[in-house]
């Protein structure tokens, strides 16, 4: 397999090898792919969790368990203000 990368990433690979972080370009790319694989696996888990949360909301709405929009925004506003107050 032959892969072409941008000059920017080529320079990064060269630097990582030159500084002794990796033995060669193939090792840099392999490690990068392992990180990408882990990140993608985490993305899939988070996506599935989000789908479940959305379904919970849909089920609640179907049962009529809704909160007025104005109340939701008031609560969110209060949370933001409290968080900003803690930061200051």
N, C-alpha and C positions, 0 to 999 in steps of 0.2 A: 504494500500500500504506500502510495506517495501522497503526502499532504503538503500543501503550500500555506504558509502563514504570512501575516503582514510583517513588515520590517520592524515594527514596534515589538511584536511578540518574539521575533527572531532575536532581537537585541536582548530581550529579557531572558530567553533560553540561554543565550551565550553567556550572559552575566551569571546566571545561576550555576552553570557548569564551571565557568572560570573561577568563581568563588568557592568551588568545592562542595556546593550543596547537593549536586547530582553528578554521576559519573559521565553522563552523556545526554544529548538531546532526547533520545528515546526514553530515558528514565524520567526526564522532566515531563514529557507528554503523557507517559503512562501514569505518573502521579496526578497530573491534572485531570486525567480521565477518571481516576478513582474518586477524586473530589467531586467531579461532575456527577458521577454515578450516585454518590451519597446524597448530593444536593437534590437530584431528581427523585430519589426514593423519599426524601423528606417532603418534597413538593407533593408527591402523590398521597402521602399520609395526610398532610394538611388539607389537600383538596377534598379528600374523603371525609375528614372531620367537618369541613365547611358544609359539604353536602348534607351531612347528618344534622348539623345545626339549622340549616335552611329548612329541612324537612320537619324538624321540631316546630319551627315557626309557622310553617304551613299548616301543620296539624293543629296548633293552637288557634290559628286564625279560623280554620274550619270549625272548631268547637266554639267560636265566638269569644275566645280569650284574648281580646285586643286591648291595647292601651291607646288613649287619645294621643295623636301626634304632638300636640302642644305640650302635654305632660312629659312625653319622651324627650323632647328638645329641652324643656326646662331642667330635667334631670341631667342630661348631657352637659348642658351649660354649667350647672352647679359642679359637676365632676371636673370639668375643665378649669373652672375658677379655683377649685380646691387644689388641683394639681399645680396650677400656676402659682398659687399662694405658697405651696410647699417649696417650690423651686427658688423663689425670690429670697 
